[in-house]
Amino acid sequence: MRKIGLDVGDRTIGVAVSDPLGITAQGITTIERVGIRKDSGKVLDYVREYECDVIVMGLPLSMNGEDSSQTEKVRDFRRMLENKMRSTGMKGIEIVWQDERLTTVQAEKVMIAADVSRSKRKKVIDKQAAVIILQSYLDSHYSEL
């Protein structure tokens, strides 16, 4: 089954999915945030559409490994996802954390190397960060397949 990766920010949520074999990650969209309930519902729509069995959420830790100011917001979002999954009967879907330190920096470097314009980078940075988050998870779990 596929995995879905999320880069949850204040204004947007980057979304990526794996191929069916769980080897590569591809960016699919950036969700504009409107409210935690609606945003979590949109994420679950993608989980259903792509038939995902794992949700990989980027955990925004500070560089020293401690919680950052964004960490609690992302934890709240996870709790909302878990509640919505329970209330809608979505069973068997695991939510896991993936350290997301420096993913935005990595995403920016990838896009600069690909000669993506600054204005275009702003529009897709979160989706690219979700790809990096998910690919990191896939790479660390590939040997388990």
C-alpha positions as CSV (number, residue, x, y, z in Angstrom):
1,M,0.0,0.0,0.0
2,R,1.0,3.6,-0.4
3,K,2.3,6.0,2.2
4,I,1.4,9.7,2.4
5,G,3.8,12.3,3.7
6,L,2.8,15.7,5.2
7,D,4.6,18.9,5.8
8,V,2.2,20.8,8.1
9,G,2.7,24.5,8.3
10,D,0.7,27.5,9.5
11,R,-0.5,28.5,6.0
12,T,-0.2,25.3,3.9
13,I,0.2,21.6,4.1
14,G,2.5,19.9,1.6
15,V,1.4,16.5,0.5
16,A,3.3,13.7,-1.1
17,V,2.5,10.0,-1.7
18,S,4.6,6.9,-2.4
19,D,4.4,4.6,-5.3
20,P,2.5,1.4,-4.5
21,L,5.8,-0.4,-3.7
22,G,6.8,2.2,-1.1
23,I,10.1,3.0,-2.8
24,T,9.7,6.6,-4.2
25,A,7.8,9.7,-3.1
26,Q,6.1,12.1,-5.4
27,G,4.6,15.5,-4.5
28,I,0.9,15.7,-5.2
29,T,-0.4,19.0,-3.8
30,T,-0.2,21.9,-1.4
31,I,-3.3,22.4,0.7
32,E,-4.1,26.0,1.6
33,R,-5.0,26.0,5.4
34,V,-8.5,27.2,6.2
35,G,-9.1,25.5,9.6
36,I,-7.8,22.4,11.4
37,R,-11.1,20.5,10.9
38,K,-11.4,21.1,7.2
39,D,-7.7,20.7,6.6
40,S,-7.6,17.3,8.3
41,G,-10.6,16.3,6.3
42,K,-8.8,17.2,3.1
43,V,-5.8,15.1,4.2
44,L,-8.0,12.1,4.9
45,D,-9.6,12.5,1.4
46,Y,-6.1,12.0,-0.1
47,V,-5.5,9.1,2.3
48,R,-8.7,7.4,0.9
49,E,-8.0,8.4,-2.7
50,Y,-4.5,6.9,-2.7
51,E,-5.4,4.0,-0.4
52,C,-2.6,4.8,2.1
53,D,-1.9,2.7,5.2
54,V,0.6,5.0,6.8
55,I,0.6,8.8,7.3
56,V,4.1,10.2,7.7
57,M,4.0,13.6,9.4
58,G,7.0,15.8,9.6
59,L,7.9,16.7,13.2
60,P,9.3,20.2,13.4
61,L,12.0,19.9,16.1
62,S,14.5,22.6,16.9
63,M,18.1,22.0,15.8
64,N,19.0,20.6,19.3
65,G,16.2,18.0,19.0
66,E,13.7,19.7,21.4
67,D,10.2,20.8,20.6
68,S,9.9,24.0,18.6
69,S,7.2,26.6,18.6
70,Q,5.6,24.8,15.7
71,T,5.7,21.3,17.3
72,E,2.6,21.7,19.4
73,K,0.6,22.9,16.4
74,V,1.6,19.8,14.4
75,R,0.8,17.6,17.4
76,D,-2.7,19.2,17.6
77,F,-3.1,18.5,13.9
78,R,-2.2,14.9,14.4
79,R,-4.7,14.6,17.3
80,M,-7.4,16.0,14.9
81,L,-6.5,13.5,12.2
82,E,-6.7,10.6,14.8
83,N,-10.1,11.8,16.0
84,K,-11.5,12.1,12.5
85,M,-10.2,8.7,11.6
86,R,-11.9,7.2,14.6
87,S,-15.2,8.9,14.0
88,T,-15.2,8.0,10.3
89,G,-14.2,4.3,10.8
90,M,-10.8,4.6,9.1
91,K,-9.0,1.7,10.9
92,G,-5.6,0.3,10.4
93,I,-4.0,3.5,9.3
94,E,-0.8,4.3,11.2
95,I,0.5,7.8,11.9
96,V,4.2,8.1,12.3
97,W,6.6,11.0,13.0
98,Q,9.5,11.8,10.8
99,D,12.1,14.4,11.8
100,E,11.8,17.3,9.4
101,R,14.8,19.3,10.5
102,L,16.3,21.1,7.4
103,T,13.7,19.6,5.0
104,T,12.7,23.1,3.8
105,V,16.4,24.0,3.3
106,Q,16.9,20.7,1.3
107,A,13.8,21.4,-0.8
108,E,15.0,24.9,-1.6
109,K,18.4,23.6,-2.7
110,V,16.8,21.0,-4.9
111,M,14.6,23.6,-6.6
112,I,17.5,26.1,-7.0
113,A,19.6,23.3,-8.6
114,A,16.7,22.7,-11.0
115,D,16.6,26.4,-11.8
116,V,13.1,26.9,-10.5
117,S,12.2,30.6,-10.2
118,R,11.9,32.2,-6.8
119,S,8.1,32.9,-7.2
120,K,7.5,29.3,-8.3
121,R,9.6,27.9,-5.4
122,K,7.3,29.8,-2.9
123,K,4.3,28.0,-4.4
124,V,5.8,24.4,-4.2
125,I,8.3,24.5,-1.3
126,D,5.9,22.7,1.1
127,K,5.0,20.0,-1.4
128,Q,8.8,19.4,-2.0
129,A,9.4,19.3,1.7
130,A,6.7,16.7,2.1
131,V,8.5,14.7,-0.6
132,I,11.7,14.8,1.4
133,I,9.9,13.9,4.6
134,L,8.3,10.9,3.0
135,Q,11.4,9.8,1.0
136,S,13.4,9.9,4.3
137,Y,10.8,7.6,5.9
138,L,10.7,5.3,2.9
139,D,14.5,5.1,2.7
140,S,14.8,4.2,6.4
141,H,12.1,1.5,6.1
142,Y,13.0,0.0,2.7
143,S,15.1,-2.8,4.2
144,E,12.0,-3.9,6.1
145,L,10.1,-4.7,2.9
